[in-house]
C-alpha cells in the first residue's frame, strides 16, 4: 500500500508551527516536510486542527509531536479498511501510546471520534481514490470611480441627465469643430449661391454654437415639463397626506 502522507513531526517542528501565524502554518508545514504527496494538502488541515486541540489541552512540544505522529500512523494503517477494523486497530494501539496523561488522551480520542471516525468514508475516499484535480478560477473586474463625491453634491436624477446630455452634445460638436478647424483648406459651403466662396472659421464656430443652443433649448423644455409634472404630483401627495392627517385627528 502506498503512503497516504509523508508528514512526520519532531518537537522542533511543533515549536516552529507555534511561532508561525495561523494563516501561514499550512504552507510552512508542507514546505518544512518537503512534501510531494497531494494528500498532504488534506492531511495538513487535519493536522493543524489537531495541533490547536493538543495545545489547548496543555501538551508540550514533545507530547504534541508524539500525538501527531501517532494519529498520522493510525490514519495510514486504517484508511484502506472499514470502520469496524479501524476502531479495533485504535483499541489495540492505545497500550503502546503512553505519551499523554489520561485527560489529554481522552480529549484526543474524542477529537479523533468527531473528525476522522465520524467522517471515515469521506477521508477514505479523499486519501485512497485517484482523481483529477480540477480548479475553477473566477476573475471579476470591478471598476470604481476615480473620485467619490460626497452626498452633499448629489443632484436630482433629471438634472443629472440634463447635464450629461449637454456635456455629450458639447463633446460631440467640439470634436467636429476641431476636425474642421484643423484642416488647412475649408470646404466650400454647398448651400450658398456662389460655390466658390468658402466659409471662414468664425462662421463655423457660430454655426456650431447655434446648433448647441438649439439642442440645449430642446432639452431644457423637456426638463421643465418633467419638473412641472413632478411638482403637480408632489402637491397632490402633500394634499393627500394632510387630508389623511386631518381625519386621524378627528377620530
Secondary structure per residue as TSV (DSSP state, phi and psi in degrees):
chain	resnum	aa	ss	phi	psi
A	1	X	-	360.0	129.9
A	2	X	-	-72.5	154.4
A	3	X	-	-71.2	134.5
A	4	X	S	-87.5	-13.6
A	5	X	-	-155.0	148.7
A	6	X	-	-109.8	9.1
A	7	X	-	-75.9	133.2
A	8	X	-	-141.7	150.9
A	9	X	-	-126.5	143.9
A	10	X	-	-123.4	167.6
A	11	X	H	-60.1	-37.4
A	12	X	H	-65.4	-36.2
A	13	X	H	-65.4	-41.4
A	14	X	H	-62.7	-41.2
A	15	X	H	-64.2	-38.8
A	16	X	H	-66.1	-39.3
A	17	X	H	-63.3	-39.6
A	18	X	H	-63.3	-37.8
A	19	X	H	-76.9	-16.9
A	20	X	S	-85.9	144.4
A	21	X	-	-62.6	149.8
A	22	X	G	-55.1	-41.7
A	23	X	G	-68.1	-20.8
A	24	X	G	-104.4	-1.5
A	25	X	H	-65.3	-42.7
A	26	X	H	-65.2	-46.3
A	27	X	H	-64.2	-38.3
A	28	X	H	-66.1	-39.2
A	29	X	H	-62.2	-47.6
A	30	X	H	-67.6	-37.2
A	31	X	H	-69.2	-41.4
A	32	X	H	-63.6	-38.1
A	33	X	H	-83.6	-9.0
A	34	X	T	63.2	34.7
A	35	X	-	-66.6	136.8
A	36	X	-	-124.4	6.0
A	37	X	-	-93.3	123.6
A	38	X	T	-64.5	-23.8
A	39	X	H	-68.9	-21.3
A	40	X	H	-64.1	-24.0
A	41	X	H	-62.3	-42.0
A	42	X	H	-74.1	-48.0
A	43	X	H	-62.9	-32.1
A	44	X	H	-58.3	-40.9
A	45	X	H	-65.2	-41.5
A	46	X	H	-62.3	-43.6
A	47	X	H	-62.3	-44.1
A	48	X	H	-66.9	-35.4
A	49	X	H	-66.3	-42.6
A	50	X	H	-66.1	-38.0
A	51	X	H	-58.0	-49.6
A	52	X	H	-61.6	-37.8
A	53	X	H	-64.9	-44.6
A	54	X	H	-65.7	-39.5
A	55	X	H	-66.0	-35.2
A	56	X	H	-64.9	-32.0
A	57	X	T	-78.0	-2.9
A	58	X	T	85.8	21.0
A	59	X	-	-73.3	145.6
A	60	X	-	-78.8	175.3
A	61	X	H	-61.5	-42.4
A	62	X	H	-65.7	-43.4
A	63	X	H	-63.7	-41.2
A	64	X	H	-64.8	-45.1
A	65	X	H	-61.7	-43.1
A	66	X	H	-63.6	-42.8
A	67	X	H	-67.0	-39.4
A	68	X	H	-62.9	-45.1
A	69	X	H	-64.9	-38.1
A	70	X	H	-62.2	-46.5
A	71	X	H	-66.3	-39.9
A	72	X	H	-66.0	-39.7
A	73	X	H	-65.3	-38.8
A	74	X	H	-62.9	-43.0
A	75	X	H	-65.3	-41.2
A	76	X	H	-58.5	-41.3
A	77	X	H	-77.2	-25.8
A	78	X	H	-112.4	-13.7
A	79	X	T	-67.0	-15.5
A	80	X	T	-94.6	-5.6
A	81	X	S	-97.4	-150.8
A	82	X	-	-116.4	171.7
A	83	X	H	-66.3	-37.9
A	84	X	H	-63.9	-46.5
A	85	X	H	-64.8	-32.6
A	86	X	H	-65.1	-45.9
A	87	X	H	-64.2	-39.6
A	88	X	H	-63.8	-41.6
A	89	X	H	-62.6	-41.0
A	90	X	H	-62.8	-42.5
A	91	X	H	-62.9	-38.6
A	92	X	H	-73.9	-26.2
A	93	X	H	-83.7	-20.7
A	94	X	G	-60.5	-39.5
A	95	X	G	-60.0	-26.9
A	96	X	G	-85.1	-7.5
A	97	X	-	-108.1	98.3
A	98	X	-	-121.7	24.1
A	99	X	S	-74.8	-37.1
A	100	X	S	-94.9	155.1
A	101	X	-	-78.6	176.9
A	102	X	H	-62.7	-41.4
A	103	X	H	-67.4	-42.9
A	104	X	H	-65.0	-40.4
A	105	X	H	-65.5	-42.6
A	106	X	H	-61.8	-42.8
A	107	X	H	-66.4	-38.4
A	108	X	H	-67.3	-40.3
A	109	X	H	-64.5	-37.1
A	110	X	H	-65.2	-37.2
A	111	X	H	-63.4	-46.0
A	112	X	H	-60.1	-39.0
A	113	X	I	-65.3	-40.5
A	114	X	I	-77.1	-19.5
A	115	X	I	-109.8	-80.3
A	116	X	I	-64.8	-47.5
A	117	X	I	-71.3	-40.5
A	118	X	T	-64.2	-36.8
A	119	X	T	-112.0	38.3
A	120	X	H	-58.0	-45.3
A	121	X	H	-62.9	-38.4
A	122	X	H	-66.3	-47.1
A	123	X	H	-60.4	-42.3
A	124	X	H	-59.2	-45.0
A	125	X	H	-65.0	-46.5
A	126	X	H	-65.6	-33.7
A	127	X	H	-92.2	-16.7
A	128	X	H	-122.9	-18.2
A	129	X	S	-96.6	118.3
A	130	X	-	-63.9	142.2
A	131	X	-	-158.0	155.2
A	132	X	-	-76.7	144.2
A	133	X	-	-96.5	106.7
A	134	X	-	-106.6	125.7
A	135	X	-	-121.5	126.5
A	136	X	-	-105.2	121.9
A	137	X	-	-111.9	124.8
A	138	X	-	-114.9	119.6
A	139	X	-	-110.0	130.1
A	140	X	-	-119.9	133.0
A	141	X	-	-98.1	128.5
A	142	X	-	-116.3	121.4
A	143	X	-	-98.1	125.6
A	144	X	-	-116.8	150.5
A	145	X	-	-66.5	150.6
A	146	X	S	-61.8	-41.8
A	147	X	S	-131.8	144.8
A	148	X	-	-111.0	116.3
A	149	X	-	-77.4	156.5
A	150	X	-	-75.3	162.3
A	151	X	G	-63.3	-25.5
A	152	X	G	-65.8	-20.1
A	153	X	G	-91.5	6.3
A	154	X	-	-67.1	149.0
A	155	X	-	-127.2	155.5
A	156	X	-	-60.1	149.4
A	157	X	H	-59.3	-41.1
A	158	X	H	-62.6	-41.2
A	159	X	H	-66.1	-41.8
A	160	X	H	-63.0	-43.0
A	161	X	H	-64.1	-37.9
A	162	X	H	-61.5	-48.0
A	163	X	H	-65.1	-37.3
A	164	X	H	-65.1	-39.3
A	165	X	H	-65.9	-43.9
A	166	X	H	-61.6	-44.0
A	167	X	H	-62.7	-38.4
A	168	X	H	-65.1	-40.3
A	169	X	H	-66.2	-45.2
A	170	X	H	-61.1	-39.8
A	171	X	H	-65.4	-41.6
A	172	X	H	-63.3	-52.2
A	173	X	H	-76.5	-24.8
A	174	X	H	-64.3	-40.1
A	175	X	H	-65.9	-38.4
A	176	X	H	-64.1	-43.5
A	177	X	H	-63.8	-41.3
A	178	X	H	-64.3	-40.9
A	179	X	H	-63.6	-39.9
A	180	X	H	-72.6	-40.5
A	181	X	H	-65.2	-34.7
A	182	X	H	-70.4	-18.1
A	183	X	-	-73.0	138.1
A	184	X	S	-72.3	-34.7
A	185	X	S	-115.5	126.1
A	186	X	-	-85.8	131.8
A	187	X	-	-66.7	146.2
A	188	X	B	-67.8	148.8
A	189	X	-	-78.8	124.2
A	190	X	T	-79.1	-20.6
A	191	X	T	-85.1	-12.1
A	192	X	S	-83.2	158.4
A	193	X	S	-67.7	-40.2
A	194	X	-	-93.8	103.5
A	195	X	T	-70.6	-10.8
A	196	X	T	-81.0	-17.3
A	197	X	-	-74.1	147.3
A	198	X	B	-114.9	146.7
A	199	X	-	-84.8	127.2
A	200	X	-	-80.9	170.9
A	201	X	H	-63.4	-38.3
A	202	X	H	-65.0	-39.1
A	203	X	H	-64.3	-41.1
A	204	X	H	-63.0	-41.7
A	205	X	H	-63.6	-41.8
A	206	X	H	-64.8	-37.3
A	207	X	H	-64.9	-43.2
A	208	X	H	-64.5	-43.8
A	209	X	H	-61.7	-38.4
A	210	X	H	-63.4	-41.6
A	211	X	H	-64.6	-39.7
A	212	X	H	-64.7	-43.4
A	213	X	H	-61.4	-42.1
A	214	X	H	-62.9	-42.0
A	215	X	H	-62.9	-44.2
A	216	X	H	-67.3	-38.4
A	217	X	H	-62.6	-39.7
A	218	X	H	-64.1	-40.6
A	219	X	H	-67.8	-39.8
A	220	X	H	-63.0	-39.1
A	221	X	H	-62.5	-44.4
A	222	X	H	-62.9	-40.2
A	223	X	H	-65.3	-42.1
A	224	X	H	-60.8	-40.0
A	225	X	H	-64.0	-43.2
A	226	X	H	-64.3	-42.1
A	227	X	H	-65.6	-38.2
A	228	X	H	-65.3	-43.5
A	229	X	H	-61.8	-39.5
A	230	X	H	-64.7	-38.5
A	231	X	H	-65.7	-42.8
A	232	X	H	-62.8	-44.4
A	233	X	H	-63.3	-40.3
A	234	X	H	-66.8	-39.1
A	235	X	H	-62.5	-42.2
A	236	X	H	-63.0	-41.6
A	237	X	H	-63.1	-42.1
A	238	X	H	-64.3	-42.4
A	239	X	H	-62.7	-39.7
A	240	X	H	-65.7	-42.5
A	241	X	H	-63.1	-43.3
A	242	X	H	-63.7	-39.8
A	243	X	H	-63.3	-44.4
A	244	X	H	-63.9	-39.3
A	245	X	H	-63.6	-39.0
A	246	X	H	-65.4	-38.9
A	247	X	H	-64.6	-41.2
A	248	X	H	-63.2	-37.5
A	249	X	H	-66.3	-38.4
A	250	X	H	-64.1	-38.9
A	251	X	-	-68.5	360.0
